[in-house]
Amino acid sequence: MSRAQTVGTRLSDQIRRAPGQTAAELAVTLFGPGAPTSRIQFPLEILVRRGKVCRRDRGGRTTPYRYFPAQDRGDGAPLRRG
């Protein structure tokens, strides 16, 4: 298993356990205080592209993306495809 896959698996598990975290929060949870988001950017993007994780908000400094399991929009309602 590659490092990206390992981080991706850990990210996916963490997002299922605690949905709605930002990339910065996920990086700290997985790697500790001061961990840069660059450590999780690539595997997180792969999860989003594969439809395993969805993200909400605008993705800027004031409203960073928040990540949720793909079946959860973040408001308790299931995601609808298409």
HUWOGI-V949215 format. One record per residue. N is the residue number from 0. RES is the residue in one small letter. PHI is phi in radians with two decimals (999 if undefined). BURIAL is b if it has 16 or more other ideal C-beta (glycine too) atoms within 10 Angstrom, else e. D_FIRST is the distance of its C-alpha to the first C-alpha in whole Angstrom. Layout:
[[N	RES	PHI	BURIAL	D_FIRST] [N	RES	PHI	BURIAL	D_FIRST]]
This chain:
[[0	m	999	e	0] [1	s	-1.36	e	4] [2	r	-1.04	e	7] [3	a	-1.07	e	8] [4	q	-1.15	e	6] [5	t	-1.10	e	7] [6	v	-1.12	b	10] [7	g	-1.05	b	11] [8	t	-1.11	e	10] [9	r	-1.12	b	13] [10	l	-1.09	b	15] [11	s	-1.01	b	15] [12	d	-1.08	e	16] [13	q	-1.15	b	18] [14	i	-1.15	b	20] [15	r	-1.16	e	21] [16	r	-1.22	e	22] [17	a	-2.43	e	24] [18	p	-1.12	b	25] [19	g	1.66	e	27] [20	q	-1.43	b	25] [21	t	-1.48	b	25] [22	a	-1.05	b	23] [23	a	-1.10	e	24] [24	e	-1.16	b	25] [25	l	-1.13	b	21] [26	a	-1.07	b	20] [27	v	-1.14	e	23] [28	t	-1.08	b	21] [29	l	-1.40	b	18] [30	f	-2.15	e	19] [31	g	1.73	e	22] [32	p	-0.97	e	26] [33	g	1.43	e	26] [34	a	-1.16	e	22] [35	p	-1.32	e	23] [36	t	-1.17	b	21] [37	s	-1.06	e	20] [38	r	-1.21	b	17] [39	i	-2.06	b	16] [40	q	-0.97	e	18] [41	f	-1.11	e	16] [42	p	-1.12	b	13] [43	l	-1.17	b	16] [44	e	-1.10	e	18] [45	i	-1.08	b	15] [46	l	-1.06	b	16] [47	v	-1.15	e	19] [48	r	-1.09	e	19] [49	r	-1.44	e	18] [50	g	1.39	e	20] [51	k	-1.52	b	18] [52	v	-2.39	b	20] [53	c	-2.07	b	23] [54	r	-2.25	b	25] [55	r	-2.22	e	29] [56	d	1.43	e	32] [57	r	-1.58	e	32] [58	g	1.53	e	30] [59	g	-1.86	e	32] [60	r	-1.08	e	33] [61	t	-1.48	e	36] [62	t	-2.36	e	34] [63	p	-1.12	b	30] [64	y	-1.00	b	27] [65	r	-2.06	b	27] [66	y	-1.88	b	24] [67	f	-2.37	b	24] [68	p	-1.02	b	22] [69	a	-1.00	b	23] [70	q	-1.46	e	26] [71	d	-2.18	b	27] [72	r	-1.37	e	30] [73	g	1.75	b	30] [74	d	-2.08	e	34] [75	g	1.58	e	33] [76	a	-1.56	e	34] [77	p	-1.21	e	31] [78	l	-1.25	e	30] [79	r	-1.95	e	31] [80	r	-1.49	e	30] [81	g	1.35	e	32]]
